């Protein structure tokens, strides 16, 4: 299956999805109970990738930790006031084995789901957690030396970072900025045998899906690992990525990575890396830093995964008012890179669901956002947006002393067939004016502008556009997605 230059991905919380299906069926549901009509809908929307979150086996030890932690239960109850123990299945990132969970139907149901997706032109992405395993992963007993171990003194000094299992003290999985995750154990990447085992795990995963989203992928970089554990491992990612792609050409790697390490992860072979800097700038609601970020070269931007929410971040409908939400989405998803959407985003769900949970609360859909996303997704299905050439545009002041042009973010797309789109967003809380400098010289006598997200239609003289650009006067958080053509 050919993949477009700029694909779209849909993240689904698998266990929540199946709980909702089970509620309709009146019995437990597996991946085989996901209807063909639902998969057809995902393909028709225009997705290229489906990421099934939390599909792997979660051990009983992690579930017990998730249910016993009072601070976690407080978080869970904020999302589910009627929380029950059976709603807490354990974190999808405390993995006891990379075998599809029995509750999802096991490996056979996962294989059938992959085949059903592929029949519709959809690729399957699953999780890979390089940094740690569940407390009851088989390696803990069979290969304890593959883990970071500590002493009784470490346990006494840092009880949030170490635990005793049998006669050994193990370190919890963690990043250097926070206390450990008490449902996990930290793998020791300074041990070559650990790296060999994890590369073998990746190869086994690659036989079950078309790509992996690598959780906190930067934690196993040599310099980060050394900062956390005071021991420096050999590099892992370049060799691991190369070996998997030798076995499965075209296998896709997406990294969750932070701390300005996006370029570094790309150089290690990742196809896509989270664009958290763009998300943070959108949350800050200032256009200038957004434009600065979008000035980067396409060799970098093409490998960024652009998002407004995921299972770690607040729901976009809760983080952004509707008008800001729409403006942010136009900027994020009409930029180059992977367009990364999250289950419930189109309906305007506001409650973030912890990956420990298997149930979500009932929420009334936001019809305003649903209509907006219907229009935006139709634009994203266009060939010029999926395969075309993109460039950032200059927005000049509409008159001397008018500084509101700085609130604009504008870009253009051109397709191989000559189709052209002009996108302009006033990413500010006051009305703003500017002249957008058009990148095209063959404008003709008259140019038509038809907004694909509204009924706005305009005609402008080509000579005036060539001389000054397109004049825009937009209200706060307003935008245009113009298809252009000569009259």
C-alpha positions in Angstrom: 0.0 0.0 0.0 1.5 3.3 -1.0 1.6 5.9 1.8 1.0 9.6 1.0 3.6 12.1 1.8 1.4 13.6 4.5 -0.7 10.8 6.1 -3.3 10.9 8.8 -3.4 8.7 11.9 -6.2 7.9 14.3 -5.4 6.9 17.9 -8.0 4.6 19.5 -8.1 3.5 23.2 -8.7 -0.1 22.4 -10.0 -1.2 25.7 -12.4 1.8 26.0 -13.5 1.1 22.4 -14.4 -2.5 23.2 -16.1 -1.5 26.4 -18.4 0.7 24.4 -19.1 -2.0 21.9 -19.8 -4.5 24.7 -22.4 -2.1 26.1 -24.2 -2.1 22.8 -24.0 -5.9 22.5 -24.8 -6.8 26.1 -21.7 -9.0 26.4 -18.0 -8.9 26.4 -16.5 -7.7 23.1 -13.3 -8.5 21.3 -11.6 -7.0 18.2 -13.7 -9.4 16.1 -16.8 -7.5 17.3 -15.7 -4.2 15.7 -18.0 -3.9 12.7 -17.0 -3.7 9.1 -19.1 -0.5 8.9 -16.9 1.1 11.6 -13.7 0.2 9.8 -15.2 1.4 6.5 -16.0 4.7 8.2 -12.4 5.2 9.3 -11.2 4.6 5.8 -13.8 6.9 4.3 -12.8 9.7 6.7 -9.3 9.5 5.1 -7.1 7.9 7.7 -4.0 6.0 6.7 -3.0 4.7 10.1 -5.0 3.3 13.0 -3.1 3.2 16.3 -4.6 0.7 18.8 -3.5 1.9 22.2 -3.1 -0.7 24.9 -3.5 -3.9 22.9 -0.8 -5.9 24.6 -1.0 -8.2 27.6 -1.1 -6.4 30.9 0.0 -8.5 33.9 -2.0 -8.9 37.1 0.7 -7.1 39.2 0.3 -3.8 37.4 -3.5 -4.0 37.7 -3.1 -4.5 41.4 -0.9 -1.4 41.7 -3.3 0.7 39.6 -6.2 -0.3 41.9 -4.4 0.2 45.2 -2.8 3.7 44.6 -5.0 6.3 46.4 -3.6 9.2 44.3 -4.3 7.4 41.1 -7.8 6.4 42.1 -8.5 10.1 42.8 -7.5 10.9 39.2 -9.6 8.0 37.9 -12.6 9.1 39.9 -12.3 12.6 38.5 -13.0 11.1 35.0 -15.4 8.4 36.3 -17.4 9.5 39.4 -19.0 6.0 39.4 -15.6 4.3 39.3 -15.5 0.5 39.9 -12.5 -1.7 40.3 -13.3 -3.5 37.0 -12.9 -0.1 35.2 -9.2 -0.2 36.2 -7.3 -2.8 34.1 -3.8 -1.5 34.7 -1.7 0.8 32.6 -1.3 -0.1 28.9 2.4 0.8 29.3 3.1 -1.7 32.0 3.4 -4.5 29.5 3.9 -8.1 30.6 4.3 -9.5 27.1 3.9 -8.3 23.5 1.1 -10.7 22.8 -2.4 -9.4 22.2 -4.4 -9.4 25.4 -6.8 -12.3 25.8 -9.7 -9.8 26.5 -9.2 -8.3 23.1 -9.4 -11.8 21.5 -5.7 -12.7 21.6 -3.2 -12.9 18.7 -5.7 -14.4 16.3 -8.2 -11.6 16.7 -5.4 -9.0 16.3 -4.2 -10.7 13.1 -7.8 -10.6 11.7 -8.1 -6.9 12.6 -4.9 -6.1 10.8 -6.1 -8.0 7.7 -9.4 -6.1 7.8 -7.7 -2.8 8.1 -5.3 -3.6 5.3 -8.2 -4.6 3.1 -9.4 -1.0 3.5 -6.0 0.6 2.8 -5.4 1.2 6.6 -2.2 0.4 8.4 -2.0 -0.8 12.0 0.2 0.8 14.6 0.8 -0.7 18.0 2.8 0.3 21.2 6.4 -0.4 21.9 7.6 0.6 25.4 11.4 0.5 25.3 12.2 1.9 28.7 10.6 -0.6 31.1 8.3 -3.7 31.5 5.6 -4.8 33.9 6.5 -6.0 37.3 5.5 -9.6 36.3 7.2 -9.7 32.9 8.8 -13.2 32.5 12.3 -11.6 32.2 12.1 -10.4 35.9 12.6 -14.0 37.0 14.5 -15.4 34.0 16.9 -12.5 33.4 17.0 -10.1 36.4 20.3 -8.8 35.2 18.5 -7.2 32.3 17.1 -4.7 34.8 18.5 -1.9 36.8 18.9 -3.2 40.3 19.6 -1.4 43.6 20.5 -1.9 47.2 18.7 -1.8 50.5 20.3 1.7 50.9 18.8 2.8 47.6 15.4 1.5 48.6 15.6 3.2 52.0 16.7 6.5 50.5 14.4 6.5 47.4 11.3 4.4 48.2 9.5 6.1 45.2 12.2 4.8 42.8 12.9 1.2 44.1 11.0 -1.9 45.2 11.9 -5.3 46.6 10.9 -8.4 44.6 12.0 -11.6 46.4 15.6 -11.1 47.5 16.4 -8.4 44.9 15.9 -4.6 44.8 14.8 -3.3 41.4 14.4 0.2 40.1 11.1 1.4 38.9 10.9 2.6 35.3 11.2 6.4 35.3 12.4 9.5 33.5 15.0 11.7 35.1 12.5 14.4 36.0 10.0 12.4 38.0 9.6 9.6 40.5 9.4 6.1 39.2 6.3 4.4 37.8 5.5 1.8 40.5 3.8 -0.6 38.1 7.0 -1.0 36.0 10.7 -2.1 36.3 13.5 -0.3 34.6 15.4 -2.1 31.8 19.2 -1.7 31.9 20.4 -0.5 28.4 24.0 -0.6 29.6 23.7 -4.4 29.4 24.2 -5.5 25.8 22.0 -8.6 26.4 19.1 -6.3 27.3 19.5 -4.4 24.0 19.6 -7.7 22.1 16.4 -8.8 23.8 14.6 -5.6 23.0 15.7 -5.7 19.4 14.3 -9.2 19.3 11.1 -7.9 20.8 10.8 -5.3 18.2 11.2 -7.9 15.5 8.4 -9.9 17.0 6.2 -6.9 17.1 6.9 -6.0 13.5 5.4 -9.4 12.5 2.1 -8.3 14.0 1.6 -4.7 12.7 2.8 -2.1 10.3 4.4 0.4 12.7 5.1 1.2 16.3 4.6 4.2 18.5 7.6 4.2 20.8 6.7 5.4 24.3 9.1 8.0 25.7 11.6 7.0 23.1 14.2 9.5 24.2 14.7 7.8 27.6 17.0 5.1 26.1 19.3 7.6 24.4 22.8 7.2 25.8 23.0 10.7 27.3 19.5 10.6 28.8 20.0 7.1 30.2 23.3 8.2 31.7 21.7 11.2 33.3 19.1 9.1 34.9 21.1 6.0 35.9 24.8 7.1 35.9 25.8 4.4 33.4 26.2 5.1 29.7 24.8 2.5 27.2 25.7 2.0 23.6 23.2 3.6 21.1 20.1 1.6 20.6 17.8 3.1 18.1 19.8 3.2 14.9 20.7 -0.5 15.0 17.2 -1.5 16.1 15.4 0.5 13.4 17.8 -0.8 10.7 17.4 -4.5 11.8 13.6 -4.3 11.8 13.5 -2.6 8.4 15.8 -5.3 7.0 13.2 -7.8 8.1 10.1 -5.7 7.2 10.9 -3.0 4.6 8.9 0.1 5.1 8.0 -0.6 8.8 7.1 2.7 10.4 8.6 4.1 13.7 6.9 7.0 15.5 8.6 8.4 18.6 7.1 10.1 21.6 10.0 12.4 22.4 10.4 15.7 24.2 13.2 18.1 25.4 14.0 19.4 21.9 15.2 16.0 20.9 12.9 15.7 17.8 15.7 16.2 15.3 17.9 13.8 17.1 15.3 11.1 17.0 14.8 11.7 13.3 18.5 11.2 12.7 18.2 7.9 14.6 15.8 6.6 11.9 12.3 7.6 13.1 9.8 8.3 10.5 7.8 10.6 12.8 8.4 12.3 16.1 5.8 14.1 18.3 5.7 17.8 17.6 5.2 18.9 21.2 6.8 22.4 20.5 4.0 23.2 18.0 1.4 22.0 20.5 2.9 24.2 23.3 2.9 27.2 21.0 -0.7 26.7 20.0 -1.6 26.5 23.7 0.3 29.7 24.3 -1.9 31.4 21.7 0.8 33.5 20.1 1.2 33.6 16.3 4.9 34.8 16.2 6.4 31.7 17.8 4.2 29.5 15.6 5.5 31.1 12.4 9.1 30.8 13.7 8.5 27.0 14.3 7.0 26.6 10.8 10.0 28.2 9.2 12.0 25.0 9.7 13.0 23.0 6.7 10.7 20.4 5.2 13.4 17.7 5.8 12.5 18.3 9.5 8.8 19.2 9.3 7.8 16.3 7.1 8.8 13.9 9.9 6.8 15.6 12.7 3.5 14.3 14.1 1.1 17.2 14.6 -1.6 16.9 17.2 -4.0 18.9 19.4 -4.6 16.0 21.9 -3.6 12.5 22.7 -4.0 10.2 25.7 -1.3 12.2 27.6 -2.5 15.7 27.0 -5.8 17.4 28.0 -8.7 17.0 25.6 -8.5 19.7 23.0 -12.1 20.7 23.7 -11.2 21.3 27.3 -7.8 23.1 26.6 -9.1 25.4 23.8 -12.4 27.3 23.5 -14.2 26.3 20.4 -13.0 29.3 18.3 -9.4 28.8 19.3 -9.7 25.1 18.9 -10.7 25.5 15.3 -8.0 28.0 14.5 -5.4 25.8 16.1 -6.6 22.8 14.2 -6.4 24.6 10.9 -2.8 25.5 11.6 -1.7 22.1 13.0 -3.4 19.9 10.4 -2.9 22.0 7.3 0.8 22.1 8.0 3.2 19.4 6.6 3.8 16.2 8.6 1.7 13.4 10.0 -1.8 14.5 11.0 -2.4 12.8 14.4 -6.0 12.7 15.7 -7.4 11.1 18.9 -10.6 9.1 19.5 -13.3 11.5 20.7 -11.6 14.6 19.4 -14.1 15.1 16.5 -17.0 14.9 19.0 -15.5 17.4 21.4 -15.0 15.1 24.3 -13.6 16.9 27.3 -12.7 14.2 29.7 -9.2 12.8 29.4 -9.2 9.0 30.0 -6.2 7.5 31.8 -4.5 4.5 30.0 -5.2 2.6 33.2 -9.0 2.7 32.5 -11.2 0.7 30.2 -14.3 2.9 30.4 -15.1 6.5 29.5 -17.9 8.6 30.7 -20.9 9.4 28.5 -20.5 12.9 27.0 -22.8 14.9 24.8 -21.2 15.5 21.4 -20.2 19.1 20.6 -22.1 19.6 17.3 -20.2 22.8 16.4 -16.9 21.0 16.6 -18.2 17.9 14.8 -19.4 20.1 11.9 -16.0 21.8 11.8 -14.1 18.6 11.7 -16.3 17.2 9.0 -15.2 20.2 6.8 -11.6 20.0 7.8 -11.3 16.2 7.2 -12.8 16.8 3.7 -10.0 19.2 3.0 -7.4 16.7 4.3 -8.7 14.1 1.8 -7.5 16.3 -1.1 -4.5 15.1 -3.1 -2.9 18.5 -2.9 -2.9 18.4 0.9 -1.7 14.8 1.1 0.9 14.9 -1.6 1.4 18.6 -2.6 4.0 21.3 -2.1 3.6 23.5 1.0 5.2 26.8 1.9 4.8 29.4 4.7 3.7 32.9 3.5 4.6 36.4 4.6 1.9 38.6 6.1 2.6 42.3 5.7 1.0 45.1 7.7 -2.2 46.4 6.1 -1.1 50.0 6.8 1.7 51.7 8.6 1.4 51.3 12.3 -1.0 48.4 12.2 0.8 45.6 14.1 -2.0 43.1 13.9 -0.5 41.4 10.9 1.8 39.7 13.4 -1.3 37.7 14.5 -1.5 35.9 11.2 -0.2 32.5 10.2 -0.6 31.8 6.5 0.6 29.1 4.1 -0.1 27.8 0.6 -0.4 24.3 -1.0 0.0 23.4 -4.6 -0.9 20.0 -6.1 0.7 18.2 -9.0 -2.4 19.0 -11.0 -2.0 22.7 -10.5 -4.6 23.1 -7.8 -3.9 25.7 -5.2 -5.0 26.4 -1.6 -4.3 29.4 0.5 -4.8 29.1 4.3 -4.8 32.1 6.6 -5.5 32.2 10.3 -5.8 35.2 12.7 -4.4 33.5 15.7 -5.1 36.3 18.1 -7.9 37.6 20.3 -8.6 40.8 18.4 -9.6 41.7 14.9 -6.5 41.8 12.6 -5.6 42.9 9.1 -2.8 42.1 6.7 -1.8 41.6 3.1 -0.8 38.0 2.4 2.0 37.8 -0.1 0.9 35.1 -2.7 3.6 32.8 -4.0 2.2 32.5 -7.5 3.2 34.8 -10.4 0.7 33.4 -13.1 -2.4 34.9 -11.4 -4.4 35.9 -14.5 -6.7 38.9 -14.7 -9.1 37.8 -12.0 -8.6 35.3 -9.2 -11.4 33.6 -7.4 -11.2 32.6 -3.8 -13.6 29.9 -2.5 -13.5 29.0 1.2 -13.7 25.3 1.7 -14.9 25.7 5.3 -17.6 28.3 4.8 -19.7 30.0 2.1 -17.2 32.9 1.6 -16.5 33.6 -2.1 -14.4 36.5 -3.5 -12.9 37.7 -6.7 -9.8 39.9 -6.8 -7.8 41.5 -9.6 -4.7 39.6 -10.4 -2.6 42.8 -10.8 -3.5 44.0 -7.3 -2.7 40.7 -5.8 0.6 40.6 -7.5 1.5 44.1 -6.3 0.3 44.0 -2.7 -1.0 40.5 -1.9 -4.5 39.5 -0.7 -6.0 41.9 1.8 -7.6 40.1 4.8 -9.6 41.5 7.7 -10.4 38.7 10.1 -12.1 38.6 13.5 -10.4 36.9 16.5 -9.4 33.3 15.8 -11.0 33.5 12.3 -9.6 31.7 9.3 -9.9 31.0 5.6 -9.1 27.8 3.7 -9.3 29.2 0.1 -9.3 27.2 -3.0 -8.0 29.6 -5.7 -8.3 29.7 -9.4 -8.4 32.2 -12.3 -11.8 33.5 -13.4 
